[in-house]
Amino acid sequence: MTAKSLVTSVEQIESQIFLIRGQKIMLDEDLALLTKRNLDWE
């Protein structure tokens, strides 16, 4: 994984995190897709 693709991944993850009532949350659907993507990467 290149540094550029890693930065892109971090930016994609950060864009899926929302701030609600002072808490950072991620929708379960987005988290599930992220987990699946990580399992495919290993």
mmCIF entry with sequence, helices, sheets and N, C-alpha, C, O atoms, coordinates in Angstrom:
data_MODEL
# 
_entry.id   MODEL 
# 
_entity.id                         1 
_entity.type                       polymer 
_entity.pdbx_number_of_molecules   1 
# 
_entity_poly.entity_id                      1 
_entity_poly.type                           'polypeptide(L)' 
_entity_poly.nstd_linkage                   no 
_entity_poly.nstd_monomer                   no 
_entity_poly.pdbx_seq_one_letter_code       MTAKSLVTSVEQIESQIFLIRGQKIMLDEDLALLTKRNLDWE 
_entity_poly.pdbx_seq_one_letter_code_can   MTAKSLVTSVEQIESQIFLIRGQKIMLDEDLALLTKRNLDWE 
_entity_poly.pdbx_strand_id                 A 
# 
loop_
_entity_poly_seq.entity_id 
_entity_poly_seq.num 
_entity_poly_seq.mon_id 
_entity_poly_seq.hetero 
1 1  MET n 
1 2  THR n 
1 3  ALA n 
1 4  LYS n 
1 5  SER n 
1 6  LEU n 
1 7  VAL n 
1 8  THR n 
1 9  SER n 
1 10 VAL n 
1 11 GLU n 
1 12 GLN n 
1 13 ILE n 
1 14 GLU n 
1 15 SER n 
1 16 GLN n 
1 17 ILE n 
1 18 PHE n 
1 19 LEU n 
1 20 ILE n 
1 21 ARG n 
1 22 GLY n 
1 23 GLN n 
1 24 LYS n 
1 25 ILE n 
1 26 MET n 
1 27 LEU n 
1 28 ASP n 
1 29 GLU n 
1 30 ASP n 
1 31 LEU n 
1 32 ALA n 
1 33 LEU n 
1 34 LEU n 
1 35 THR n 
1 36 LYS n 
1 37 ARG n 
1 38 ASN n 
1 39 LEU n 
1 40 ASP n 
1 41 TRP n 
1 42 GLU n 
# 
_struct_asym.id          A 
_struct_asym.entity_id   1 
# 
loop_
_struct_conf.conf_type_id 
_struct_conf.id 
_struct_conf.pdbx_PDB_helix_id 
_struct_conf.beg_label_comp_id 
_struct_conf.beg_label_asym_id 
_struct_conf.beg_label_seq_id 
_struct_conf.pdbx_beg_PDB_ins_code 
_struct_conf.end_label_comp_id 
_struct_conf.end_label_asym_id 
_struct_conf.end_label_seq_id 
_struct_conf.pdbx_end_PDB_ins_code 
_struct_conf.beg_auth_comp_id 
_struct_conf.beg_auth_asym_id 
_struct_conf.beg_auth_seq_id 
_struct_conf.end_auth_comp_id 
_struct_conf.end_auth_asym_id 
_struct_conf.end_auth_seq_id 
_struct_conf.pdbx_PDB_helix_class 
_struct_conf.details 
_struct_conf.pdbx_PDB_helix_length 
HELX_P HELX_P1 AA1 ALA A 3  ? SER A 15 ? ALA A 3  SER A 15 1 ? 13 
HELX_P HELX_P2 AA2 ASP A 28 ? TRP A 41 ? ASP A 28 TRP A 41 1 ? 14 
# 
_struct_conf_type.id          HELX_P 
_struct_conf_type.criteria    ? 
_struct_conf_type.reference   ? 
# 
_struct_sheet.id               AA1 
_struct_sheet.type             ? 
_struct_sheet.number_strands   2 
_struct_sheet.details          ? 
# 
_struct_sheet_order.sheet_id     AA1 
_struct_sheet_order.range_id_1   1 
_struct_sheet_order.range_id_2   2 
_struct_sheet_order.offset       ? 
_struct_sheet_order.sense        anti-parallel 
# 
loop_
_struct_sheet_range.sheet_id 
_struct_sheet_range.id 
_struct_sheet_range.beg_label_comp_id 
_struct_sheet_range.beg_label_asym_id 
_struct_sheet_range.beg_label_seq_id 
_struct_sheet_range.pdbx_beg_PDB_ins_code 
_struct_sheet_range.end_label_comp_id 
_struct_sheet_range.end_label_asym_id 
_struct_sheet_range.end_label_seq_id 
_struct_sheet_range.pdbx_end_PDB_ins_code 
_struct_sheet_range.beg_auth_comp_id 
_struct_sheet_range.beg_auth_asym_id 
_struct_sheet_range.beg_auth_seq_id 
_struct_sheet_range.end_auth_comp_id 
_struct_sheet_range.end_auth_asym_id 
_struct_sheet_range.end_auth_seq_id 
AA1 1 ILE A 17 ? ILE A 20 ? ILE A 17 ILE A 20 
AA1 2 GLN A 23 ? MET A 26 ? GLN A 23 MET A 26 
# 
loop_
_atom_site.group_PDB 
_atom_site.id 
_atom_site.type_symbol 
_atom_site.label_atom_id 
_atom_site.label_alt_id 
_atom_site.label_comp_id 
_atom_site.label_asym_id 
_atom_site.label_entity_id 
_atom_site.label_seq_id 
_atom_site.pdbx_PDB_ins_code 
_atom_site.Cartn_x 
_atom_site.Cartn_y 
_atom_site.Cartn_z 
_atom_site.occupancy 
_atom_site.B_iso_or_equiv 
_atom_site.pdbx_formal_charge 
_atom_site.auth_seq_id 
_atom_site.auth_comp_id 
_atom_site.auth_asym_id 
_atom_site.auth_atom_id 
_atom_site.pdbx_PDB_model_num 
ATOM 1   N N  . MET A 1 1  ? 0.863   -1.183  0.000  1.00 0.00 ? 1  MET A N  1 
ATOM 2   C CA . MET A 1 1  ? 0.000   0.000   0.000  1.00 0.00 ? 1  MET A CA 1 
ATOM 3   C C  . MET A 1 1  ? 0.900   1.233   0.000  1.00 0.00 ? 1  MET A C  1 
ATOM 4   O O  . MET A 1 1  ? 1.814   1.350   0.816  1.00 0.00 ? 1  MET A O  1 
ATOM 5   N N  . THR A 1 2  ? 0.630   2.137   -0.914 1.00 0.00 ? 2  THR A N  1 
ATOM 6   C CA . THR A 1 2  ? 1.444   3.339   -1.009 1.00 0.00 ? 2  THR A CA 1 
ATOM 7   C C  . THR A 1 2  ? 0.957   4.386   -0.017 1.00 0.00 ? 2  THR A C  1 
ATOM 8   O O  . THR A 1 2  ? -0.154  4.302   0.506  1.00 0.00 ? 2  THR A O  1 
ATOM 9   N N  . ALA A 1 3  ? 1.803   5.364   0.226  1.00 0.00 ? 3  ALA A N  1 
ATOM 10  C CA . ALA A 1 3  ? 1.442   6.434   1.160  1.00 0.00 ? 3  ALA A CA 1 
ATOM 11  C C  . ALA A 1 3  ? 0.224   7.198   0.644  1.00 0.00 ? 3  ALA A C  1 
ATOM 12  O O  . ALA A 1 3  ? -0.634  7.604   1.428  1.00 0.00 ? 3  ALA A O  1 
ATOM 13  N N  . LYS A 1 4  ? 0.149   7.392   -0.673 1.00 0.00 ? 4  LYS A N  1 
ATOM 14  C CA . LYS A 1 4  ? -0.990  8.124   -1.240 1.00 0.00 ? 4  LYS A CA 1 
ATOM 15  C C  . LYS A 1 4  ? -2.290  7.354   -1.036 1.00 0.00 ? 4  LYS A C  1 
ATOM 16  O O  . LYS A 1 4  ? -3.307  7.951   -0.685 1.00 0.00 ? 4  LYS A O  1 
ATOM 17  N N  . SER A 1 5  ? -2.275  6.044   -1.249 1.00 0.00 ? 5  SER A N  1 
ATOM 18  C CA . SER A 1 5  ? -3.500  5.262   -1.059 1.00 0.00 ? 5  SER A CA 1 
ATOM 19  C C  . SER A 1 5  ? -3.882  5.189   0.411  1.00 0.00 ? 5  SER A C  1 
ATOM 20  O O  . SER A 1 5  ? -5.065  5.125   0.746  1.00 0.00 ? 5  SER A O  1 
ATOM 21  N N  . LEU A 1 6  ? -2.877  5.198   1.292  1.00 0.00 ? 6  LEU A N  1 
ATOM 22  C CA . LEU A 1 6  ? -3.158  5.203   2.730  1.00 0.00 ? 6  LEU A CA 1 
ATOM 23  C C  . LEU A 1 6  ? -3.830  6.504   3.132  1.00 0.00 ? 6  LEU A C  1 
ATOM 24  O O  . LEU A 1 6  ? -4.783  6.496   3.910  1.00 0.00 ? 6  LEU A O  1 
ATOM 25  N N  . VAL A 1 7  ? -3.339  7.627   2.607  1.00 0.00 ? 7  VAL A N  1 
ATOM 26  C CA . VAL A 1 7  ? -3.951  8.922   2.906  1.00 0.00 ? 7  VAL A CA 1 
ATOM 27  C C  . VAL A 1 7  ? -5.379  8.955   2.368  1.00 0.00 ? 7  VAL A C  1 
ATOM 28  O O  . VAL A 1 7  ? -6.282  9.463   3.033  1.00 0.00 ? 7  VAL A O  1 
ATOM 29  N N  . THR A 1 8  ? -5.580  8.428   1.194  1.00 0.00 ? 8  THR A N  1 
ATOM 30  C CA . THR A 1 8  ? -6.923  8.378   0.634  1.00 0.00 ? 8  THR A CA 1 
ATOM 31  C C  . THR A 1 8  ? -7.835  7.555   1.535  1.00 0.00 ? 8  THR A C  1 
ATOM 32  O O  . THR A 1 8  ? -8.976  7.945   1.780  1.00 0.00 ? 8  THR A O  1 
ATOM 33  N N  . SER A 1 9  ? -7.349  6.430   2.025  1.00 0.00 ? 9  SER A N  1 
ATOM 34  C CA . SER A 1 9  ? -8.142  5.587   2.908  1.00 0.00 ? 9  SER A CA 1 
ATOM 35  C C  . SER A 1 9  ? -8.500  6.330   4.189  1.00 0.00 ? 9  SER A C  1 
ATOM 36  O O  . SER A 1 9  ? -9.642  6.262   4.645  1.00 0.00 ? 9  SER A O  1 
ATOM 37  N N  . VAL A 1 10 ? -7.544  7.036   4.772  1.00 0.00 ? 10 VAL A N  1 
ATOM 38  C CA . VAL A 1 10 ? -7.793  7.794   5.989  1.00 0.00 ? 10 VAL A CA 1 
ATOM 39  C C  . VAL A 1 10 ? -8.832  8.875   5.722  1.00 0.00 ? 10 VAL A C  1 
ATOM 40  O O  . VAL A 1 10 ? -9.734  9.078   6.535  1.00 0.00 ? 10 VAL A O  1 
ATOM 41  N N  . GLU A 1 11 ? -8.717  9.562   4.607  1.00 0.00 ? 11 GLU A N  1 
ATOM 42  C CA . GLU A 1 11 ? -9.688  10.603  4.257  1.00 0.00 ? 11 GLU A CA 1 
ATOM 43  C C  . GLU A 1 11 ? -11.078 10.006  4.057  1.00 0.00 ? 11 GLU A C  1 
ATOM 44  O O  . GLU A 1 11 ? -12.073 10.613  4.455  1.00 0.00 ? 11 GLU A O  1 
ATOM 45  N N  . GLN A 1 12 ? -11.158 8.836   3.449  1.00 0.00 ? 12 GLN A N  1 
ATOM 46  C CA . GLN A 1 12 ? -12.451 8.191   3.248  1.00 0.00 ? 12 GLN A CA 1 
ATOM 47  C C  . GLN A 1 12 ? -13.077 7.809   4.588  1.00 0.00 ? 12 GLN A C  1 
ATOM 48  O O  . GLN A 1 12 ? -14.276 7.996   4.791  1.00 0.00 ? 12 GLN A O  1 
ATOM 49  N N  . ILE A 1 13 ? -12.275 7.281   5.491  1.00 0.00 ? 13 ILE A N  1 
ATOM 50  C CA . ILE A 1 13 ? -12.779 6.895   6.816  1.00 0.00 ? 13 ILE A CA 1 
ATOM 51  C C  . ILE A 1 13 ? -13.233 8.127   7.579  1.00 0.00 ? 13 ILE A C  1 
ATOM 52  O O  . ILE A 1 13 ? -14.315 8.129   8.166  1.00 0.00 ? 13 ILE A O  1 
ATOM 53  N N  . GLU A 1 14 ? -12.419 9.174   7.576  1.00 0.00 ? 14 GLU A N  1 
ATOM 54  C CA . GLU A 1 14 ? -12.773 10.392  8.307  1.00 0.00 ? 14 GLU A CA 1 
ATOM 55  C C  . GLU A 1 14 ? -14.064 11.006  7.773  1.00 0.00 ? 14 GLU A C  1 
ATOM 56  O O  . GLU A 1 14 ? -14.824 11.606  8.533  1.00 0.00 ? 14 GLU A O  1 
ATOM 57  N N  . SER A 1 15 ? -14.315 10.862  6.483  1.00 0.00 ? 15 SER A N  1 
ATOM 58  C CA . SER A 1 15 ? -15.542 11.436  5.909  1.00 0.00 ? 15 SER A CA 1 
ATOM 59  C C  . SER A 1 15 ? -16.784 10.659  6.337  1.00 0.00 ? 15 SER A C  1 
ATOM 60  O O  . SER A 1 15 ? -17.901 11.154  6.185  1.00 0.00 ? 15 SER A O  1 
ATOM 61  N N  . GLN A 1 16 ? -16.608 9.463   6.863  1.00 0.00 ? 16 GLN A N  1 
ATOM 62  C CA . GLN A 1 16 ? -17.730 8.638   7.308  1.00 0.00 ? 16 GLN A CA 1 
ATOM 63  C C  . GLN A 1 16 ? -17.983 8.753   8.809  1.00 0.00 ? 16 GLN A C  1 
ATOM 64  O O  . GLN A 1 16 ? -18.891 8.111   9.337  1.00 0.00 ? 16 GLN A O  1 
ATOM 65  N N  . ILE A 1 17 ? -17.191 9.560   9.490  1.00 0.00 ? 17 ILE A N  1 
ATOM 66  C CA . ILE A 1 17 ? -17.361 9.763   10.934 1.00 0.00 ? 17 ILE A CA 1 
ATOM 67  C C  . ILE A 1 17 ? -18.127 11.063  11.139 1.00 0.00 ? 17 ILE A C  1 
ATOM 68  O O  . ILE A 1 17 ? -17.757 12.110  10.608 1.00 0.00 ? 17 ILE A O  1 
ATOM 69  N N  . PHE A 1 18 ? -19.191 10.977  11.915 1.00 0.00 ? 18 PHE A N  1 
ATOM 70  C CA . PHE A 1 18 ? -20.050 12.136  12.169 1.00 0.00 ? 18 PHE A CA 1 
ATOM 71  C C  . PHE A 1 18 ? -19.946 12.539  13.631 1.00 0.00 ? 18 PHE A C  1 
ATOM 72  O O  . PHE A 1 18 ? -19.708 11.699  14.499 1.00 0.00 ? 18 PHE A O  1 
ATOM 73  N N  . LEU A 1 19 ? -20.125 13.827  13.902 1.00 0.00 ? 19 LEU A N  1 
ATOM 74  C CA . LEU A 1 19 ? -20.131 14.341  15.265 1.00 0.00 ? 19 LEU A CA 1 
ATOM 75  C C  . LEU A 1 19 ? -21.577 14.650  15.639 1.00 0.00 ? 19 LEU A C  1 
ATOM 76  O O  . LEU A 1 19 ? -22.195 15.552  15.075 1.00 0.00 ? 19 LEU A O  1 
ATOM 77  N N  . ILE A 1 20 ? -22.101 13.897  16.586 1.00 0.00 ? 20 ILE A N  1 
ATOM 78  C CA . ILE A 1 20 ? -23.479 14.079  17.040 1.00 0.00 ? 20 ILE A CA 1 
ATOM 79  C C  . ILE A 1 20 ? -23.468 14.223  18.559 1.00 0.00 ? 20 ILE A C  1 
ATOM 80  O O  . ILE A 1 20 ? -23.029 13.331  19.285 1.00 0.00 ? 20 ILE A O  1 
ATOM 81  N N  . ARG A 1 21 ? -23.961 15.367  19.016 1.00 0.00 ? 21 ARG A N  1 
ATOM 82  C CA . ARG A 1 21 ? -24.016 15.664  20.455 1.00 0.00 ? 21 ARG A CA 1 
ATOM 83  C C  . ARG A 1 21 ? -22.663 15.453  21.131 1.00 0.00 ? 21 ARG A C  1 
ATOM 84  O O  . ARG A 1 21 ? -22.584 14.937  22.246 1.00 0.00 ? 21 ARG A O  1 
ATOM 85  N N  . GLY A 1 22 ? -21.612 15.857  20.441 1.00 0.00 ? 22 GLY A N  1 
ATOM 86  C CA . GLY A 1 22 ? -20.270 15.787  21.001 1.00 0.00 ? 22 GLY A CA 1 
ATOM 87  C C  . GLY A 1 22 ? -19.620 14.412  20.917 1.00 0.00 ? 22 GLY A C  1 
ATOM 88  O O  . GLY A 1 22 ? -18.507 14.226  21.410 1.00 0.00 ? 22 GLY A O  1 
ATOM 89  N N  . GLN A 1 23 ? -20.292 13.455  20.306 1.00 0.00 ? 23 GLN A N  1 
ATOM 90  C CA . GLN A 1 23 ? -19.749 12.100  20.172 1.00 0.00 ? 23 GLN A CA 1 
ATOM 91  C C  . GLN A 1 23 ? -19.445 11.815  18.705 1.00 0.00 ? 23 GLN A C  1 
ATOM 92  O O  . GLN A 1 23 ? -20.235 12.150  17.823 1.00 0.00 ? 23 GLN A O  1 
ATOM 93  N N  . LYS A 1 24 ? -18.299 11.197  18.452 1.00 0.00 ? 24 LYS A N  1 
ATOM 94  C CA . LYS A 1 24 ? -17.967 10.780  17.093 1.00 0.00 ? 24 LYS A CA 1 
ATOM 95  C C  . LYS A 1 24 ? -18.602 9.422   16.857 1.00 0.00 ? 24 LYS A C  1 
ATOM 96  O O  . LYS A 1 24 ? -18.405 8.487   17.634 1.00 0.00 ? 24 LYS A O  1 
ATOM 97  N N  . ILE A 1 25 ? -19.368 9.322   15.777 1.00 0.00 ? 25 ILE A N  1 
ATOM 98  C CA . ILE A 1 25 ? -20.038 8.065   15.459 1.00 0.00 ? 25 ILE A CA 1 
ATOM 99  C C  . ILE A 1 25 ? -19.798 7.693   14.002 1.00 0.00 ? 25 ILE A C  1 
ATOM 100 O O  . ILE A 1 25 ? -19.514 8.542   13.156 1.00 0.00 ? 25 ILE A O  1 
ATOM 101 N N  . MET A 1 26 ? -19.920 6.406   13.740 1.00 0.00 ? 26 MET A N  1 
ATOM 102 C CA . MET A 1 26 ? -19.867 5.898   12.368 1.00 0.00 ? 26 MET A CA 1 
ATOM 103 C C  . MET A 1 26 ? -21.064 4.974   12.208 1.00 0.00 ? 26 MET A C  1 
ATOM 104 O O  . MET A 1 26 ? -21.343 4.152   13.080 1.00 0.00 ? 26 MET A O  1 
ATOM 105 N N  . LEU A 1 27 ? -21.760 5.108   11.107 1.00 0.00 ? 27 LEU A N  1 
ATOM 106 C CA . LEU A 1 27 ? -22.919 4.258   10.852 1.00 0.00 ? 27 LEU A CA 1 
ATOM 107 C C  . LEU A 1 27 ? -22.487 2.801   10.744 1.00 0.00 ? 27 LEU A C  1 
ATOM 108 O O  . LEU A 1 27 ? -21.415 2.501   10.219 1.00 0.00 ? 27 LEU A O  1 
ATOM 109 N N  . ASP A 1 28 ? -23.324 1.902   11.244 1.00 0.00 ? 28 ASP A N  1 
ATOM 110 C CA . ASP A 1 28 ? -22.960 0.490   11.250 1.00 0.00 ? 28 ASP A CA 1 
ATOM 111 C C  . ASP A 1 28 ? -22.726 -0.056  9.846  1.00 0.00 ? 28 ASP A C  1 
ATOM 112 O O  . ASP A 1 28 ? -21.885 -0.934  9.655  1.00 0.00 ? 28 ASP A O  1 
ATOM 113 N N  . GLU A 1 29 ? -23.450 0.448   8.878  1.00 0.00 ? 29 GLU A N  1 
ATOM 114 C CA . GLU A 1 29 ? -23.253 0.001   7.497  1.00 0.00 ? 29 GLU A CA 1 
ATOM 115 C C  . GLU A 1 29 ? -21.852 0.383   6.998  1.00 0.00 ? 29 GLU A C  1 
ATOM 116 O O  . GLU A 1 29 ? -21.174 -0.423  6.361  1.00 0.00 ? 29 GLU A O  1 
ATOM 117 N N  . ASP A 1 30 ? -21.427 1.620   7.292  1.00 0.00 ? 30 ASP A N  1 
ATOM 118 C CA . ASP A 1 30 ? -20.089 2.065   6.889  1.00 0.00 ? 30 ASP A CA 1 
ATOM 119 C C  . ASP A 1 30 ? -19.010 1.265   7.614  1.00 0.00 ? 30 ASP A C  1 
ATOM 120 O O  . ASP A 1 30 ? -17.997 0.900   7.018  1.00 0.00 ? 30 ASP A O  1 
ATOM 121 N N  . LEU A 1 31 ? -19.226 0.995   8.890  1.00 0.00 ? 31 LEU A N  1 
ATOM 122 C CA . LEU A 1 31 ? -18.259 0.220   9.667  1.00 0.00 ? 31 LEU A CA 1 
ATOM 123 C C  . LEU A 1 31 ? -18.163 -1.211  9.133  1.00 0.00 ? 31 LEU A C  1 
ATOM 124 O O  . LEU A 1 31 ? -17.068 -1.767  9.050  1.00 0.00 ? 31 LEU A O  1 
ATOM 125 N N  . ALA A 1 32 ? -19.288 -1.800  8.776  1.00 0.00 ? 32 ALA A N  1 
ATOM 126 C CA . ALA A 1 32 ? -19.285 -3.158  8.230  1.00 0.00 ? 32 ALA A CA 1 
ATOM 127 C C  . ALA A 1 32 ? -18.529 -3.216  6.910  1.00 0.00 ? 32 ALA A C  1 
ATOM 128 O O  . ALA A 1 32 ? -17.765 -4.151  6.668  1.00 0.00 ? 32 ALA A O  1 
ATOM 129 N N  . LEU A 1 33 ? -18.742 -2.221  6.056  1.00 0.00 ? 33 LEU A N  1 
ATOM 130 C CA . LEU A 1 33 ? -18.016 -2.184  4.782  1.00 0.00 ? 33 LEU A CA 1 
ATOM 131 C C  . LEU A 1 33 ? -16.522 -2.012  5.003  1.00 0.00 ? 33 LEU A C  1 
ATOM 132 O O  . LEU A 1 33 ? -15.711 -2.622  4.306  1.00 0.00 ? 33 LEU A O  1 
ATOM 133 N N  . LEU A 1 34 ? -16.161 -1.188  5.966  1.00 0.00 ? 34 LEU A N  1 
ATOM 134 C CA . LEU A 1 34 ? -14.748 -0.972  6.284  1.00 0.00 ? 34 LEU A CA 1 
ATOM 135 C C  . LEU A 1 34 ? -14.118 -2.254  6.802  1.00 0.00 ? 34 LEU A C  1 
ATOM 136 O O  . LEU A 1 34 ? -12.997 -2.586  6.417  1.00 0.00 ? 34 LEU A O  1 
ATOM 137 N N  . THR A 1 35 ? -14.808 -2.972  7.659  1.00 0.00 ? 35 THR A N  1 
ATOM 138 C CA . THR A 1 35 ? -14.294 -4.224  8.215  1.00 0.00 ? 35 THR A CA 1 
ATOM 139 C C  . THR A 1 35 ? -14.126 -5.264  7.117  1.00 0.00 ? 35 THR A C  1 
ATOM 140 O O  . THR A 1 35 ? -13.120 -5.970  7.067  1.00 0.00 ? 35 THR A O  1 
ATOM 141 N N  . LYS A 1 36 ? -15.121 -5.352  6.236  1.00 0.00 ? 36 LYS A N  1 
ATOM 142 C CA . LYS A 1 36 ? -15.033 -6.297  5.119  1.00 0.00 ? 36 LYS A CA 1 
ATOM 143 C C  . LYS A 1 36 ? -13.854 -5.957  4.225  1.00 0.00 ? 36 LYS A C  1 
ATOM 144 O O  . LYS A 1 36 ? -13.128 -6.844  3.777  1.00 0.00 ? 36 LYS A O  1 
ATOM 145 N N  . ARG A 1 37 ? -13.665 -4.673  3.969  1.00 0.00 ? 37 ARG A N  1 
ATOM 146 C CA . ARG A 1 37 ? -12.558 -4.229  3.115  1.00 0.00 ? 37 ARG A CA 1 
ATOM 147 C C  . ARG A 1 37 ? -11.224 -4.602  3.745  1.00 0.00 ? 37 ARG A C  1 
ATOM 148 O O  . ARG A 1 37 ? -10.299 -5.002  3.037  1.00 0.00 ? 37 ARG A O  1 
ATOM 149 N N  . ASN A 1 38 ? -11.109 -4.478  5.072  1.00 0.00 ? 38 ASN A N  1 
ATOM 150 C CA . ASN A 1 38 ? -9.870  -4.831  5.754  1.00 0.00 ? 38 ASN A CA 1 
ATOM 151 C C  . ASN A 1 38 ? -9.625  -6.333  5.716  1.00 0.00 ? 38 ASN A C  1 
ATOM 152 O O  . ASN A 1 38 ? -8.478  -6.761  5.586  1.00 0.00 ? 38 ASN A O  1 
ATOM 153 N N  . LEU A 1 39 ? -10.663 -7.134  5.825  1.00 0.00 ? 39 LEU A N  1 
ATOM 154 C CA . LEU A 1 39 ? -10.500 -8.588  5.759  1.00 0.00 ? 39 LEU A CA 1 
ATOM 155 C C  . LEU A 1 39 ? -10.042 -9.010  4.384  1.00 0.00 ? 39 LEU A C  1 
ATOM 156 O O  . LEU A 1 39 ? -9.234  -9.929  4.255  1.00 0.00 ? 39 LEU A O  1 
ATOM 157 N N  . ASP A 1 40 ? -10.546 -8.352  3.349  1.00 0.00 ? 40 ASP A N  1 
ATOM 158 C CA . ASP A 1 40 ? -10.133 -8.650  1.986  1.00 0.00 ? 40 ASP A CA 1 
ATOM 159 C C  . ASP A 1 40 ? -8.680  -8.262  1.743  1.00 0.00 ? 40 ASP A C  1 
ATOM 160 O O  . ASP A 1 40 ? -7.996  -8.882  0.928  1.00 0.00 ? 40 ASP A O  1 
ATOM 161 N N  . TRP A 1 41 ? -8.210  -7.243  2.444  1.00 0.00 ? 41 TRP A N  1 
ATOM 162 C CA . TRP A 1 41 ? -6.856  -6.735  2.252  1.00 0.00 ? 41 TRP A CA 1 
ATOM 163 C C  . TRP A 1 41 ? -5.807  -7.660  2.838  1.00 0.00 ? 41 TRP A C  1 
ATOM 164 O O  . TRP A 1 41 ? -4.699  -7.744  2.306  1.00 0.00 ? 41 TRP A O  1 
ATOM 165 N N  . GLU A 1 42 ? -6.128  -8.359  3.923  1.00 0.00 ? 42 GLU A N  1 
ATOM 166 C CA . GLU A 1 42 ? -5.142  -9.208  4.606  1.00 0.00 ? 42 GLU A CA 1 
ATOM 167 C C  . GLU A 1 42 ? -4.765  -10.407 3.816  1.00 0.00 ? 42 GLU A C  1 
ATOM 168 O O  . GLU A 1 42 ? -3.947  -11.209 4.264  1.00 0.00 ? 42 GLU A O  1 
# 
